[in-house]
Amino acid sequence: MLAGSADVLIFQFESMIKRIFVAVLLTVVSLNPSLGQRSLDSQQPERKFEEAMSHFRRGYYGVARQLFEEVKHTVSDEQRTLRSDAAFYEALSSSRLDNDDASFLLERFIDDHPGSPHLSHARFRIGELAHESNRYRVAIRWYDRVDPNDLDRDVRLRYYFKAGYANFMEEEYDKAARLLNQVKDVPSDWWGPANYYYAHIQYDRGNHQSALRTFTRLKNEPGFQNVVPYYIAQIYYMQGDYDQAIEYGTPLMADARGVMRTDLARVLGDAWYAKENYSRAIPYLSIVVKETKTPRREDYYHLGLSYYFVNDFEQAAVFLAQVTSSEDDMTQNAYYHLADCYLRLGDKQNARIAFEAAQRLHFDKAIREDAMFNYIKLSYELSFSPFNEIINSFLQFIEEFPESQHIDEAYRYLGQALLTTRNYRQALEAMERIQHKNADVYRAMQRVSYYRGLELFTNLQFTDAIAMFDYSLNYGRYDNTIKMGALYWRGESHYRLGNYQKALADYTQFIETPGSRNLPEFVTAHYNIGYCHFNLGNFSAAGQWFRRFLVQNDGRQPAKQGDALNRLGDTYFMVRDFRNAMTYYERAAALPEGSPDYAMFQRAISLGISRDHDGKIRQLNELITRFPRSPYLDDAWYEMGRSFVAKNDLNEAIRCFKTVRDRFPRSRFAKKSMLQLGLVYYNTGDLNQSMVFYKRVVNEFPGTPEAEDALLGIRNIYMDQNNPDGYIRYTNQIGGFARVDDRQRDSLSYVSAERLYMSGNCAQALVQLQNYLTSFPQGRFVLNAHYYKADCQFRDGKYEEALVSYEFVTGRGRSLFSEDALRRAGQIHFRKENYGRALDYFKRLEEEADLEENRQEALIGQMRALRHLGTPTSIIEASERVLDNPRMAPEIVREARFLKAKAHIDLNQKQRALEDFEILAENTSSREGSEARFRVIEILYEEGKRTEAEQKVFDFVNRGTPHQYWLARSFIVLSDIFADRGEFFQATQYLESLLENYTSEEDDVRELAQERLDLYRRQVE
């Protein structure tokens, strides 16, 4: 503060006087040694006291102190007054000499002589000693005990100044002003300092006119003339007399230095700013900002606005950005003008951020209104609404400012925003809150609910997706294209849930709607309708729709083309039109993208049924040669053997059946082949070999239809050998289902339970099935009973109980039920987190499955189990096997690619992970795609590609996602990018926006954002 300069002058003056007194004293003593000698008369106390006073008055305090001390000790008891005076002046002399015992002597004097007239002088002097060592609080305590009326005039004036100054330094301004007022108008050595500090107090209190009058008295006073003018200039400015401030202060700038220069520059700059002469203000305000160690926010604010008003928006933005560290009206106004600067510079992104910050504050309603509107408008123009800010903000604006000049424009933008939003769930919630809906709102509700349904479908939430498509279809009259899309995808949802009749109705309505022919789903709908009829057993209708699909598709979707040809062949096969069936199977076999091995196998079967056994054998041989890894190989060898039997080429038949038995021991055709071997050897007359294979079937596959047939063959052999007793002994030996008397009861008990199961009455079926298994644990139908029992329990959610029966079925080798049992057992173990057991079952399923769907389930199950217990390398291998299967559903392909990318990350193979993440990131509607987009951003940032990462964040915003967590995490990376570049304003604003608009409290986003925000705010400070 400027007040300090006068303080220094006063104490320099006092120190100089003391040095002069000491020098004079030493000179006098050295020139007049007789002063140290005493006459006989001087031994009298009164004379000695007068001599001491004489020395005291002349400033010879050392001699005086010695004499006063002698008087004090030699005076008689009757001369108490003289002793008191001598003690006082002894202590006073000590204080003049700056002796260490001065305060002690003065205090002892006060204690020993409580009635002395010198008490106030002594107390004042003790206060001065404390004052001189800057112990103002101690000084004030002594000053307060002084009665000014007991002091001499000069001492009294000094007392008023010293006491006033001490209180000033302790910020007791009221008391200081009263004391200084006693001396400021009286001529004395203290007149100047008293006026200065009195004026300073008035200045601090805001009594500018009083301060100005007092400072003006000092403007030519030595010691103050270099300080006072700055105060005068400031007071003129504070009084609003800007012309006087400028006129008075401008000449002073030439010689101003240090703090005075920056203070005066601030006065002049602010004065020109107040006069709206911004070009004249800028040079002075620039001095303040550049030369002040810690400029005030107001300095940046005035300089920034000055540049703004002279249209230098780039410089204005630099300084206005420094103002926003507090939440007040200045910050709100700075944000508002900062936003306009960015707008004029063409930087809409940062303008949007600044407008958002301005509207977040409520100090100036007009600024908040305009800032909010511009923020929303820019968010719409930039398609920036990651957390549905646009719609919610427009609704808030309309509610808060219904009389705004922007209200019509706000409604127009709201309508457009509703039609273009990508944050569908929250947008729909917002639209439901609109009290008075017009056609634009209903049209938007139709569109938004449709796209919300697609999001749910993408994430396999088919039931919820159907509800959204229903919602959209309620407003189908507004947009026919959206209506058709809702019909198609509702049909897809029903199909995924197995509701084929409902799916059929939606697909049919879709293709019958005018305009559907122009949509890409039109052709696929024909294919889907064909499958609906096929699954419902309407083979003739299915064939018609598959043919329509083939005409419409014209080979553009090769995998579907091949599949449709196979299904067409199946429809003819099912109605025993084998000629047409073979035609379509042959066409399907020519398409490698379909399932040519299946087509070849089915064509061979058709040839066999048509009694063209040579043609069948040729086709099966071609299948075995062309597709050595086909799942139909065991089927092919078995069927070839049957054809050789039909041709009576029994040696070749035996070769084929033995191939099945040896190469595919776990195939369901293994027991059939052994049964056939028993039959072939029987027909060749080799009854011993026939008996061997028949008995293997009975022993290895008891209770199966094949075992029943084998038992009949064994009976025939015993009868041919005229050995019926041998047959009876054999059946008694194996027991169980072979006992003739038990078989009828076994069959009756089982048939009752099976009928209940087939009718869908699982509750009663379970009771009967359990009774059957208890009564006939080795019964003929024990395999069937266990499977039916497990199926009912699985559907009822009793997974533990179902697992017991599924594992019984899987433990009995290949059967009609083994594939389903393996799949279910694997799924149940996976659900129980027994991933190792699940993996084993899915591996068996892959080896044994005849159905393509089950082979797919096997690959998927292995991949998912390995995700929990495998190495990254094994996960990658399993995922690639899934990806190599062209018939996998899109959601499974997405899952496999995601797991593969994550495994590459675990192996620190970021570039390989990045390739898959970028593919997934194209569809941010899915969970995998949303996280993948974030991972791409994260990898790019970690690799130092910050600009590319930043672009990916904004692209993420433009695409939108229902999975807001990953978008929020991307915003945190974006704040890091800005912070790395030193752009802390942008970094903090994005974080504040995130904290305001991201509502979930269930994850770590808000915690991470707050940590970053605190860190970057400290960087700014």
Salt bridges, closest charged atoms under 4 A:
GLU14 OE2 - LYS162 NZ 3.00
GLU51 OE2 - HIS55 NE2 3.83
GLU70 OE2 - ARG38 NH2 2.36
GLU70 OE1 - LYS48 NZ 3.09
ASP77 OD1 - ARG83 NH2 3.45
ASP85 OD1 - HIS118 NE2 3.06
GLU90 OE1 - LYS72 NZ 2.76
ASP98 OD1 - LYS18 NZ 3.68
ASP101 OD2 - ARG65 NH2 2.68
GLU128 OE1 - ARG125 NH1 2.93
GLU128 OE2 - ARG158 NE 2.66
GLU128 OE2 - LYS162 NZ 3.02
GLU132 OE1 - LYS18 NZ 3.12
GLU132 OE2 - ARG125 NH1 3.46
ASP144 OD1 - LYS175 NZ 2.73
ASP154 OD1 - ARG153 NH1 3.13
GLU170 OE1 - ARG137 NH2 3.03
GLU172 OE2 - ARG137 NH2 3.85
ASP174 OD1 - ARG205 NH2 1.75
ASP185 OD2 - LYS184 NZ 3.21
ASP185 OD1 - ARG217 NH1 2.96
ASP204 OD2 - HIS200 ND1 3.23
ASP243 OD1 - LYS275 NZ 2.70
ASP263 OD1 - ARG266 NH1 3.31
ASP270 OD1 - HIS302 ND1 2.95
GLU291 OE1 - ARG261 NE 2.88
ASP299 OD2 - ARG266 NH2 2.91
ASP299 OD1 - ARG296 NH2 3.57
ASP328 OD2 - ARG297 NH1 2.83
ASP340 OD2 - ARG344 NE 2.75
GLU356 OE2 - ARG360 NH2 3.59
ASP370 OD1 - HIS406 NE2 2.96
GLU381 OE1 - LYS348 NZ 3.30
GLU400 OE1 - ARG368 NH2 2.74
GLU409 OE2 - LYS377 NZ 3.88
GLU409 OE2 - ARG412 NH2 3.75
GLU429 OE2 - ARG425 NH1 3.33
ASP440 OD1 - ARG443 NH1 3.11
GLU455 OE1 - ARG452 NH1 3.05
ASP470 OD1 - ARG490 NH1 2.64
ASP506 OD1 - ARG490 NH2 2.74
ASP506 OD2 - HIS494 NE2 3.98
ASP563 OD1 - ARG567 NH1 2.77
ASP563 OD1 - ARG887 NH2 2.85
ASP570 OD2 - ARG567 NE 2.88
GLU586 OE1 - ARG603 NH2 3.80
ASP614 OD1 - LYS647 NZ 2.43
GLU622 OE2 - ARG626 NH1 3.48
ASP634 OD2 - ARG814 NH2 3.97
GLU639 OE1 - LYS616 NZ 2.73
GLU639 OE2 - ARG642 NH1 3.50
GLU652 OE1 - ARG655 NH2 2.66
ASP662 OD1 - ARG661 NE 2.97
GLU700 OE2 - ARG696 NE 3.00
GLU706 OE2 - LYS672 NZ 2.94
GLU708 OE1 - ARG743 NH2 2.51
GLU708 OE2 - ARG780 NE 2.32
ASP742 OD1 - ARG745 NH2 2.91
ASP791 OD2 - ARG795 NH2 2.72
ASP796 OD2 - LYS798 NZ 3.41
GLU800 OE2 - LYS832 NZ 3.11
GLU807 OE2 - HIS829 NE2 2.86
GLU807 OE2 - ARG837 NH2 2.91
ASP820 OD1 - ARG823 NH2 2.76
GLU846 OE2 - ARG881 NH2 1.96
GLU847 OE1 - ARG666 NH1 3.82
GLU848 OE2 - ARG666 NE 2.95
GLU848 OE2 - ARG844 NE 3.08
ASP850 OD2 - ARG668 NE 2.54
ASP850 OD2 - ARG814 NH2 3.10
GLU852 OE1 - ARG855 NH2 2.71
GLU891 OE2 - ARG496 NH1 2.78
GLU895 OE1 - ARG864 NH2 2.69
ASP916 OD1 - ARG897 NH1 3.02
ASP916 OD2 - LYS900 NZ 2.76
GLU922 OE1 - ARG959 NH2 3.26
GLU928 OE1 - ARG894 NE 3.13
GLU931 OE2 - LYS902 NZ 2.98
GLU931 OE2 - ARG935 NH2 2.96
GLU938 OE1 - ARG935 NH1 3.04
GLU942 OE1 - LYS910 NZ 2.84
GLU943 OE1 - LYS945 NZ 3.68
GLU950 OE1 - ARG981 NH1 3.03
ASP955 OD2 - ARG933 NH1 3.03
ASP955 OD2 - ARG959 NE 2.76
ASP976 OD1 - ARG1012 NE 2.73
ASP980 OD2 - ARG946 NE 2.90
GLU983 OE2 - ARG981 NE 3.63
GLU992 OE1 - ARG360 NH1 2.73
GLU992 OE2 - ARG1017 NH2 2.50
GLU996 OE1 - ARG360 NE 2.53
GLU1001 OE2 - ARG1006 NE 3.53
